[in-house]
Structure formats: C-alpha cells, structure tokens
Amino acid sequence: MQDVSGKTAFITGGASGMGWGMAKAFGEAGMKVVIADIRQDALDQAMEGFSKTNLAVHPVLLDVTDRDGWVKAADEAEAQFGNIHVLALNAGVGGGGMVQDMTYKDWDFGLGVNIGGVVNGLVTMLPRMLRHGEEGHIVTTSSTGGFSAVGGVSVYCAAKFAVAGMMEVVATDLKDTPIGASVFFPGPVQTNLGQTTNATRPNHLKNEVPAPLPVAKDGEPPRRPPPGFDASLFMSAEEVGLRVLRGIRRKDLFIMTHPEFRDGIIARNEALLRAIPVEEPNEARAALVKQFGTLIYNPIYDTQKPLTEKL
C-alpha cells in the first residue's frame, strides 16, 4: 500500500474525531474515501467541510452494530467508488465507572459497539476485499487502554484489549494474502468521544441511574485528568490521520501515536516476564506445545519495523 492514490478507503466513525482525521489524510493522499457514521448531523457537517475541497468523499449512514446495515453500506460504497482497499474500523464509544458499578447494559453497549462493530466490519468487508484480490489493509482502532489497564473504565479496556488481540490474529491469518492488518493504539486525541457516546447510546441500553464516576482515594493519583486540564495538549485529529496513513504504508502491525507511553509498555511487559515460572522447560511438554504453532512463537511480531523517522 505504498501507493494509495486512487484506492478506496472505508472509515467507520468517519464524520468526526480520529475518523475525520483519517478521512482528511487519506483523501489528501489521493484516496477515495467513504465516511460511515451513525449520526446524520455529523455526516452533514463533515461533508459541508469536505465540499470546500477537491477530495473524493462520500457519506454513509451506518450503525456498526447493524449487520444488515453493514451490507447496505458496503454495497453503496462499492457502487460509489468501486473496490474497497483500506478498511478503518474506527467507530467506538467510551464510558466509565468502577467495575463493581457496571451493569449488563453498560457491558452490552460498550462491547456491542467496540467489539461487535469490528466483528461486523470484518465479516462484511474482508471477503469482498479478498475476492477482488487487490492489495489492501485493515486497521482497527484500539487505545492505549488496549495494552495498559486504566482504572474506572473496565468495559472500555476489555473491548480495546480484545480488538488488539483480534487484529494480531487477523494479521497472522492474512499474512499470505494481499491484505495487511494493523492495530492502532492512540493516546489522548482531540475528539468528542464523551459527547458522542452519550448521544449514540440507545434507550434500551441506558441505565435508569447512571454509574457514579470513579473517585481517587486519598493519596492516590486521579484516574483521569482533573477538571480544567489543558486539552489543547492532546494530539490533533489531523496528525492522527497522518500517523495511521504512515502505518498503513509501512505495513506496521502496531501503530502508536505517543512516545510518552513507553515506560508503561515496558512495565507491563516486564511484569509478564517476571511471571514466567522459574523451572526449566519440560522437553516433552515443549515439543507438544510447539504443535500449537503461533501459540508458542508468532513470527508476525518480527514484521514490526522500528520507527526511525519523525512524522
């Protein structure tokens, strides 16, 4: 996917935030872009902006939890721009609260969008992408909360950890095809996730009494920035789009935005290493485990090249 000009991208959650940033970056690179979103007003606003450019952008109304809707959206996208080459499964919702306060409705809503929406996109779009046989790429938005536990957002972290693992398997399964796969781990970005989460939550999945917000105990750091924090320090959606585009062109397995999370990644990986039993491996058992293939060693991780250049 070095030369993306003339290719077609389909982006969920594409009318605002990171999805909009991807749409802008992809379009400016010469791609035809379909922005799919559950909010018609957001699509209208995005298209008003894109109408002032020469970018090829087409809006599609889509609830990513609606499987029939996915088929209609895919048909419309292909009718408009032809084969889909880049699938950006970016739509997601937030939501917080301590795990002990979470209800079935909280879990069903968060997992339904953040995991179910990805599954629906894969099942609908991947066969079409494989069928046309052209080079392509799938990138799914996880989060820094997809490799590091964040207190007070159990539903969100569970979903983002899940899609991270899911995309590592997708990359493994597609390694001998023309389709690449990446998992995207954004840090703090200038988006309106909080507002869109509330606005898109269906009535049948709303709690009668909202979950209480997490409160830090005395002497512990707050789980979220305190009110009045400087959101201007968050990364812009435009920069996010450029970073995702670079990752697609590089065929990165992992796409990250912020170097500030290095220490946390190291700490988690070192904790995993410290948990390995100190006994010598059992040779017979080791031979058995090797029959599980990539369970014991997955060469897909070797494909991740180091980033040596700045954006």
Disulfide bonds with the S-S distance in Angstrom:
none
